Amino acid sequence: MIEIKKISTIDTFSVRHPVLRSGKPVESCQFEGDNLETTIHFGLFVDKNLIGVVSVFRKNNSIFNVENQFQIRGMAILQNHQKKGFGEMLLKHSEEYIKKELGELIWFNARENAVAFYEKLKYIKVGNPFIIADIGFHYIMKKEIG
């Protein structure tokens, strides 16, 4: 059975840590804005086991001239569950939530190795790649919705 539901910030760490912050202190899994009232975290459960997470922040990026923006962060699927469509399910669930919140634009910093996944789902790269310290090359990606 597959279920996507709202989870707490701390619940995201069990997936964020091994997938996004492997080898780093667990405290590195805490993102600025995680506990804001306007932030929501979703977990994807398979047979009641949390295997994927995504966080949705109501946050504007000044490079976009759009008012109601949302940032996706911490998108991660446990390694042994990757490439099975779970990431796409989480992303589409997030998009539906953002549409209900009247979002006009979704943006995020995508790791270089995840760009093709997001492009398949109609996100586009904006600008040149940049480095996030201790993590690697990223691209800003966006999708207009509404």
N, C-alpha and C positions, 0 to 999 in steps of 0.2 A: 504494500500500500504506500502511495506517495502522497505527501501532504506538505503544503507550504503555509506557514503561519508566522505571526509576529513573535519575536524572541527578544530577550534582554541583551544589552551590550555584552555582558560577561559571557553569555551563551555563545556569542560569535567567536570567542577566543579559541575554542576547541577545534575550529576549522581554520580561522585566520592564522593561528600560530604555525601549524605544520605546513600550510600551503604558502602563506605570504611572508612569514617571519621566521622560517626555519633557522635554527642556530642562533637566534637573537633572544633576548630576555622576553618573557611573556608580557611584560609591561609595554613592549613595543607594539602590541596588538591594540592598545587603546589609542583611538584617533581623536583629534580635536573635534569637538562637536558631537561625539557619540551619545552623550547624555542630554542633549538639548531636547526640549519638548517637540521640536519640529523634525527630529530625526526618528526614523523607524528602521528596525532591523528585521529581516525575514530569514527564516530558516527553512531548508528543504529537508524533510524527513523521509527516509525509506524504512518501512517496517519499524517506525518509532525511533530510528537512529538518525541523529543530525549528521548530514553528509555535505550540506552546502549552505552558504550564507551570502547575504548581500545587505548593504546598508544604504539607505536613501536619505540624503541630506537636502534640506531646502537651502540652497546656497548658490548665489550668483557669481559668475566669473565675468570680470569686467571686459574681457575681450569680446563678449557677445552682447549685442544691443537688443536684448530680450528681457522682459521684466520678470516673469515667473519661471525661474530656472531651478533645476534639481541636479545634484551631483550624486553619482553612484560611487561608492567606495567599498573596499574590502570584499569584492566579489571573489568567492573561492569555493571550489568543490574538492573534497578529499581525493587524493590521487587515484585510489583504486576505483573511484566512481566517475572519473573524468571521461569525456568523449562518449557519453551515453545519453546526451540531451538534457541533463539536469541543469547545466548552466543556462541554456536557452530558456528552460521553464522558469528559473528564478528571474532572469532578465525580463521576460515577458510579464511575469507577475508584477515586477517593479514598475514596468511601463504602464500597466493597467492602474496601479495605485496612483502614479503620477498624473495620469489623465483624469482620474477622479478628483485630484487636488488642483485641477486646472493648470497643470504645468504646460509650458510652451516649449521647453528645451531640456534635454538631458545631456549632461556632459560628464566626462571623467578623464582621469589619467590612466591610459592603458599601457600595461607592460608590452614591450616590443613583441614578445612571443604570443600575445593574446590578440593582436590587431586583426589578424585574419578571421578569428572567431567573431569579433564585433562587426567587421565589415560584412560578413555573411548575414548579419541581422540588421543591415542598412545604416550602421553608424559610419561616419566619415572622419578621416584624420584632418586635423586643423594645425597648420604650421609645421615646424621642423621638430625632430626628436630632441628630447632633453634628458638629462640624467637626474634621477633622484638618488641622493647619496646612499650608499650601501645597498641599493636595490637594483639600479640599472637604468637602461634606456626606456623612455616612455613617450607616448604621443597623447596630446589632447584629442579626444574624440567627442563627437556630438551627434545628436539626432533631434530634429524638430518634430514635435508631436502636437496633438490637439485637434 
